[in-house]
Amino acid sequence: MPELPEVETIARELKPFLEGKRIVKIEIFKPELTVGISPEMLEGKTINRVRRRGKYLILDLSDGSGLLFHLRLTGRLYLNPGPEINPGLLIHTEGNLTLSFHDPRKLGRAYWHPAPDEFLGFLGPEPLAEGFTPQELYRILSERKASVKAVLLDQRNLAGIGNIYADEALFLAGINPRRPASSLSWEEAERLYQAIREVLAEGIERRGTTLSAYRDAFGRRGENQLSLRVFRRTGKPCPRCGTPIERIKVAGRSSHYCPKCQPI
Ligand SMILES: [Zn+2]
């Protein structure tokens, strides 16, 4: 499912095409996928900026409002899609471009909001932002008794991390996913900080992880699934020590870890 690196990949791909373009027409085919979007109100507005915040893709419009997309499990954003796509929403811009939002499982959503950053005000800091420091991660962890995995997944603590990158980061840092967040030492928090930044940067560099649903803005698979260390590698050897990777439930989610490199 799309996490920070996948949504960042789509945003970077759409940016050069859509920024500065005027919306000429919006077609809604599946109203249940949209919230607050009124074509008459948005047609004629210009897309000033394409960006990501957490797992949301944002089109900032010329009047300060924004279109926000949350892909959840199976939502996809395609630029100039082929005829096989069954779109929920089409945004046509000048220059003959079409952005399609579709989702066979209908879990994703496209929102319009007058103030996108206000709408996303509940999100925690961006883990790749320059201003995000190991000290801040340590503070977030030390205030929470839940498992470190649960704390990483909660978007109010940190924006953009989901199951894949949480497991990968915890492995790289050598931290067991069940450890209470507040039990991590300063050294462990610092290691986790570096690991989070590393796995997210790798994910972006490899244009995202495609295990099933994820495709980029041109319908292509990512490549990061070829380099995963533990995620969905249950029973396969740990890349560091060879011990078989185990899977356990933490915070209601499957968690993959090496029992030797990540002791409780
Ligand atoms: Zn190991």
Residues whose N, C-alpha, C, O or C-beta is under 5 A from the ligand:
A	BS01	ZN	C238 R240 C241 G242 T243 C258 K260 C261
